[in-house]
Amino acid sequence: MHLPWHRGRADHDATVPATPASVEGPTAPPRGAPRPEARVASPGPLASPGPAAAPAAAPAATQPALALPPGVQLAGAWGWRLLVVAGCLAVAGWVVSRLEEIVVPLLIAILICALLQPVVTLLTRRRVPHWIAIVVALLGLVAVVGGLLVLVVTQVRDGADDVTAKGVASYDALREFLRTSPLQLTDREFDQYVGQAGQALQDASQDILSGVAAIGSAAGHVLTGGLLTLFATIFLLIDGRGVWHWVVRLFPRAARPAVDGAGLAGWQTLASFVRVQVIVAAANGVGIGLFAAFLGLPLAIPIAILVFLASFIPVIGAIVTGALAVVLALVVAGPVQALVMLGGVLLVHLLEAHVLQPLVMGGAVKVHPLAVVFAVAAGSLVAGIPGALFAVPTAATVNVMVKHVASGRWRAAVEGPALPDGTPAKGA
């Protein structure tokens, strides 16, 4: 027996198709339970990855209006970094120019210390007290340089009369030759040209004297600069290692191994450069001096000494003194001897460039000869004669220091010894 409301319920059930849970899936969750799509099921081990969901589009307000090409972005990143480096170098150059009265004597002292350090070490190993070894090395250097200068002055004084007489004779011969040559120069025209040449020589001599005066003004005074150089050399020879350790401690602790390793590598390069430069200068002086003696020039020994001393300024020093030797040969001996002297100077420079530089200088200073020429030119343009003197050793030292830092060899002092597989040891 069915009541009316039973009949309505039965009719409703008959009209709605049944969806058994065992066939179609689970029943609807009760009210208050989380929605099924909110659940994140972790994929099983055998589940295949589905298609990646597309990222949500960024709002229009956050998207860049103009996307720069990668090349422009890279150029901009490098550009502002290079500007920062150039600014730092400019500030450093300005500071050095303001403190040149201290910087120039200090740099000269460093070069002298690099030259004398092997002598002091050799004497110390032979059980000579350290302070006596320093005194002996300094006195030996003063004796050698002073003796060479005294010899130059003596030779020039003794041969001045002979050079003057031969110069007057060559001047008269040149005047007569130009008068009878196809040029047909009159005495008035000849005197005019000689006056112009004398004015040009006077201007050049003023530039040279101003450069020499710049050396004295760079030290404030010749005596003051000499005393500063002497004291700095003595202290560097006594406790140079302690001074360097004090400089290293000025840097952050993490950077000290890199600074220390780069400084030691730069010092070895600087010491090698100074010793090799002595050999190269001696070879230039002896070679050009022998050619001058072969031609019978009266000032062959002073020419050789001047070439030796000037060759410590790479490239420029030997060229200037060699040109002086050619001019002397032209004035004293004649055009043929001048041409022979020019050939001798060129031969000596070719031997230096193709024999001494690759064999002797190449292992000590790993700088290309073209870089040497431009370094000397830039140094002389910026700081005159002191800039030309310090350009090459500075470039060689900085080159080695940068390569040492970039190589990463200093990290061994921080990470400790490495295991056979290349990983750092524990506790290093």
C-alpha positions in Angstrom: 0.0 0.0 0.0 1.4 3.3 -1.0 0.4 6.6 0.3 0.2 9.6 -2.0 3.4 11.1 -0.9 5.0 7.7 -1.4 3.8 7.7 -5.0 5.3 11.1 -5.6 8.6 10.0 -4.2 8.6 6.9 -6.3 7.7 8.8 -9.4 10.6 11.2 -8.8 13.0 8.4 -8.4 11.8 6.8 -11.5 12.4 10.0 -13.5 16.0 10.7 -12.3 18.6 8.3 -13.6 20.6 6.6 -10.9 24.4 7.1 -10.8 25.8 4.4 -8.7 29.0 5.3 -6.8 30.6 2.0 -7.6 30.4 2.8 -11.3 30.6 6.6 -11.9 32.8 7.5 -8.9 32.5 8.9 -5.4 29.4 10.7 -4.3 29.3 14.4 -3.8 31.2 15.6 -0.7 29.1 16.8 2.2 28.5 20.4 2.9 31.6 22.2 4.4 34.2 19.7 2.9 36.9 21.1 0.6 36.2 21.2 -3.1 37.9 18.3 -5.1 39.7 20.7 -7.5 41.4 22.4 -4.5 43.2 19.1 -3.6 46.6 18.7 -5.1 47.4 15.0 -5.6 51.1 14.1 -5.8 51.9 12.1 -8.9 52.7 8.5 -8.4 56.0 6.9 -9.5 54.5 5.6 -12.8 52.5 8.7 -13.5 53.4 10.4 -16.8 53.9 14.1 -16.7 51.0 16.1 -18.1 51.2 19.2 -20.1 52.8 22.1 -18.3 50.4 24.7 -17.1 50.7 28.0 -18.9 52.0 30.8 -16.6 49.6 33.4 -15.7 49.9 36.5 -17.8 51.4 39.5 -16.0 49.3 42.5 -15.6 49.7 45.0 -18.4 51.1 47.6 -16.0 54.1 45.5 -15.0 55.3 44.5 -18.5 58.1 46.6 -20.0 57.1 49.0 -22.6 60.3 48.4 -24.7 62.5 45.3 -24.6 66.2 46.1 -25.3 68.2 43.6 -27.4 70.6 41.4 -25.5 73.6 43.1 -27.2 72.5 46.5 -26.0 72.0 45.2 -22.4 75.5 43.6 -22.4 77.1 46.8 -23.8 75.3 48.9 -21.2 76.4 46.6 -18.4 80.0 46.7 -19.5 79.8 50.5 -20.2 79.0 51.7 -16.7 81.5 49.3 -15.2 84.2 50.6 -17.5 83.2 54.2 -16.6 83.6 53.3 -12.9 87.1 51.8 -13.5 88.1 54.9 -15.6 86.9 57.2 -12.8 88.9 55.3 -10.2 92.0 55.4 -12.4 91.5 59.2 -12.9 91.2 59.8 -9.2 94.3 57.6 -8.5 96.2 59.6 -11.2 95.1 62.9 -9.6 96.3 61.7 -6.2 99.6 60.6 -7.5 100.1 63.9 -9.3 99.4 65.8 -6.1 101.8 63.6 -4.2 104.5 63.3 -6.8 107.1 64.7 -4.4 106.7 61.5 -2.4 105.7 59.0 -5.1 108.7 59.6 -7.4 111.4 59.0 -4.7 109.5 56.0 -3.5 109.3 54.5 -7.0 113.0 55.1 -7.5 113.7 53.5 -4.2 111.7 50.4 -5.2 113.7 50.1 -8.4 117.0 50.5 -6.5 115.9 47.9 -3.9 115.0 45.4 -6.6 118.5 45.9 -8.1 120.4 45.6 -4.8 118.3 42.9 -3.1 120.2 40.0 -4.8 123.5 41.5 -3.7 122.4 41.8 -0.1 121.0 38.3 -0.1 124.3 36.9 -1.5 126.3 38.7 1.1 124.0 37.6 3.9 124.3 34.0 2.9 128.0 34.3 3.2 127.5 35.2 6.9 128.0 38.9 6.4 125.8 40.9 8.9 122.7 42.2 7.3 123.4 45.9 7.9 126.9 45.6 6.6 125.6 43.9 3.4 123.2 46.8 2.9 125.9 49.4 3.4 128.3 47.6 1.0 125.6 47.3 -1.7 124.6 51.0 -1.4 128.3 52.2 -1.5 129.0 49.9 -4.4 126.1 51.4 -6.4 127.2 55.0 -5.5 130.7 54.2 -6.5 129.7 52.7 -9.9 127.3 55.5 -10.9 129.6 58.3 -9.6 132.6 56.8 -11.3 130.8 56.7 -14.6 129.7 60.3 -14.3 133.2 61.4 -13.4 134.6 59.6 -16.3 132.1 61.3 -18.7 133.0 64.7 -17.3 136.7 64.0 -17.6 136.5 62.7 -21.1 134.3 65.6 -22.3 136.6 68.2 -20.8 139.7 66.6 -22.3 138.2 66.2 -25.8 136.3 69.5 -25.9 139.0 71.4 -27.8 139.4 68.7 -30.4 135.6 68.5 -30.9 135.4 72.2 -31.2 138.2 72.4 -33.8 136.8 69.6 -35.9 133.3 71.1 -35.6 134.5 74.4 -37.0 136.3 72.7 -39.9 133.2 70.7 -40.7 131.1 73.8 -40.6 133.3 75.6 -43.1 133.4 72.6 -45.3 129.6 72.3 -45.3 129.3 76.0 -46.2 131.7 75.6 -49.1 130.0 72.5 -50.3 126.5 74.1 -50.3 127.9 77.2 -52.1 129.4 75.1 -55.0 126.7 72.4 -55.1 123.7 72.5 -57.5 121.7 74.2 -54.6 123.8 77.3 -55.0 123.1 78.6 -51.5 124.4 82.0 -50.7 126.0 82.9 -47.4 122.9 84.8 -46.4 120.6 81.9 -47.1 122.9 79.6 -45.3 123.1 81.8 -42.2 119.3 82.1 -42.3 118.9 78.3 -42.3 121.5 77.9 -39.6 119.6 80.5 -37.5 116.4 78.5 -37.9 118.1 75.3 -36.9 119.6 77.0 -33.9 116.2 78.3 -32.8 114.7 74.8 -33.2 117.6 73.4 -31.2 117.1 76.0 -28.5 113.4 75.2 -28.3 114.2 71.5 -28.0 116.8 72.2 -25.4 114.3 74.2 -23.4 111.9 71.2 -23.5 114.7 68.9 -22.4 115.7 71.2 -19.6 112.0 71.5 -18.5 111.8 67.8 -18.4 115.0 67.6 -16.3 113.6 70.3 -14.1 110.4 68.3 -13.7 112.4 65.5 -12.2 113.8 67.9 -9.6 110.4 69.5 -9.0 108.8 66.1 -8.7 111.0 65.6 -5.6 110.5 69.1 -4.5 114.2 69.7 -4.4 117.2 67.6 -5.6 118.6 67.2 -2.1 115.2 66.4 -0.6 114.4 63.9 -3.3 117.8 62.3 -2.9 117.4 62.0 0.9 113.8 60.5 0.6 115.1 58.0 -2.0 118.0 57.0 0.2 116.0 56.6 3.4 113.2 54.6 1.5 115.8 52.3 -0.1 117.5 51.6 3.3 114.2 50.8 5.0 113.0 48.7 2.1 116.3 46.7 2.2 116.1 46.3 6.0 112.5 45.3 6.4 110.8 45.2 3.0 108.9 42.1 3.9 107.4 43.8 7.0 106.4 46.8 5.0 104.6 44.6 2.5 102.8 42.7 5.2 101.6 46.0 6.7 100.2 46.9 3.2 98.5 43.6 2.9 96.8 44.0 6.3 95.1 47.2 5.0 92.9 45.0 2.7 89.9 43.0 3.9 90.7 39.5 5.3 89.1 37.7 2.4 91.2 39.6 -0.1 94.6 39.3 1.6 95.7 36.0 0.0 95.0 37.4 -3.5 96.8 40.7 -2.7 99.8 38.9 -1.1 100.2 36.4 -4.0 99.8 39.2 -6.6 102.4 41.4 -4.8 105.0 38.6 -4.6 104.5 37.7 -8.3 104.8 41.4 -9.2 108.0 41.8 -7.1 109.7 38.9 -8.8 108.8 40.3 -12.2 110.1 43.8 -11.2 113.4 42.4 -9.9 113.9 40.3 -13.0 113.1 43.4 -15.2 115.7 45.6 -13.4 118.5 43.0 -13.6 117.7 42.2 -17.3 117.6 45.9 -18.1 121.1 46.3 -16.8 122.3 43.6 -19.2 120.4 45.3 -22.2 121.8 48.7 -21.3 125.3 47.4 -21.1 125.0 45.7 -24.4 123.7 48.9 -26.1 126.4 51.0 -24.5 129.2 48.6 -25.5 127.9 48.2 -29.0 127.5 51.8 -29.9 130.7 52.7 -28.1 132.7 50.2 -30.2 131.3 51.7 -33.4 132.2 55.2 -32.2 135.8 54.0 -31.4 136.0 52.2 -34.7 135.2 55.5 -36.5 137.8 57.3 -34.4 135.4 59.7 -32.7 137.0 61.6 -29.8 134.2 61.0 -27.3 133.6 57.3 -27.7 133.7 56.4 -24.0 131.3 59.2 -22.9 128.9 58.1 -25.7 129.0 54.5 -24.5 128.3 55.6 -20.9 125.5 58.0 -21.9 123.9 55.2 -24.0 124.2 52.8 -21.0 122.6 55.3 -18.5 119.9 56.3 -21.0 118.9 52.8 -21.9 117.2 52.4 -18.5 114.4 54.3 -20.2 113.4 51.6 -22.7 113.3 52.4 -26.4 113.5 56.2 -26.1 116.7 56.4 -24.2 118.8 54.3 -26.6 117.3 56.1 -29.6 118.1 59.6 -28.3 121.7 58.8 -27.4 122.2 56.9 -30.6 121.0 60.0 -32.6 123.4 62.1 -30.5 126.3 59.8 -31.6 125.2 60.1 -35.2 125.2 63.9 -35.0 128.6 63.9 -33.3 130.0 61.7 -36.1 128.5 64.1 -38.7 130.0 67.2 -37.1 133.5 65.7 -36.3 134.1 63.2 -39.1 131.8 63.9 -42.0 128.6 62.5 -43.7 130.2 59.1 -44.6 131.2 58.4 -41.0 127.8 59.6 -39.9 126.1 57.1 -42.2 128.3 54.3 -40.9 127.5 55.4 -37.3 123.8 55.4 -38.1 124.1 51.8 -39.5 125.9 50.8 -36.3 123.2 52.2 -34.1 120.5 50.5 -36.2 122.4 47.2 -36.0 122.7 47.4 -32.2 118.9 48.1 -31.9 118.1 45.2 -34.2 120.2 42.9 -32.1 118.5 44.1 -29.0 115.0 43.7 -30.5 115.5 40.3 -32.1 118.1 38.7 -29.8 118.3 40.2 -26.4 114.6 41.0 -26.0 113.3 37.5 -26.9 116.0 35.6 -25.1 116.7 37.7 -22.0 113.9 40.1 -21.6 111.1 37.9 -22.8 111.2 35.6 -19.8 111.4 38.4 -17.3 108.8 40.8 -18.7 105.9 39.1 -20.5 104.8 42.3 -22.4 104.6 42.6 -26.1 107.2 45.0 -27.7 104.3 47.0 -29.2 102.8 47.4 -25.7 106.3 48.5 -24.4 106.5 51.3 -27.1 103.0 52.6 -26.4 103.6 52.4 -22.6 106.7 54.5 -22.9 105.0 57.0 -25.2 102.0 57.3 -22.8 104.2 57.6 -19.8 106.3 60.3 -21.3 103.2 62.1 -22.5 101.6 62.0 -19.0 104.5 62.5 -16.7 107.6 63.3 -18.9 110.9 61.6 -18.2 109.7 60.0 -14.9 106.7 58.6 -16.7 108.9 57.1 -19.5 111.2 55.6 -16.8 108.4 53.9 -14.8 106.1 53.0 -17.6 107.5 49.6 -18.6 108.1 48.2 -15.1 104.7 49.4 -14.0 103.0 47.8 -17.0 104.9 44.5 -16.5 104.2 44.4 -12.8 100.5 45.2 -13.1 100.2 42.6 -16.0 101.6 39.8 -13.8 99.6 40.8 -10.8 96.3 40.8 -12.7 97.1 37.5 -14.3 97.9 36.0 -10.8 94.5 37.2 -9.4 92.6 36.0 -12.5 94.2 32.6 -12.4 92.9 31.8 -8.9 96.1 30.2 -7.6 95.7 32.3 -4.5 92.6 30.3 -3.5 94.8 27.4 -2.4 95.8 29.5 0.7 92.1 30.0 1.6 90.7 26.6 0.8 93.6 24.5 2.0 95.1 21.4 0.5 93.0 19.6 -2.1 92.2 15.9 -1.9 93.1 13.6 -4.8 89.7 14.1 -6.4 90.1 17.8 -6.4 87.8 18.8 -3.4 89.2 20.8 -0.6 90.2 19.0 2.6 87.9 19.3 5.6 88.9 21.9 8.1 91.0 23.8 5.6 
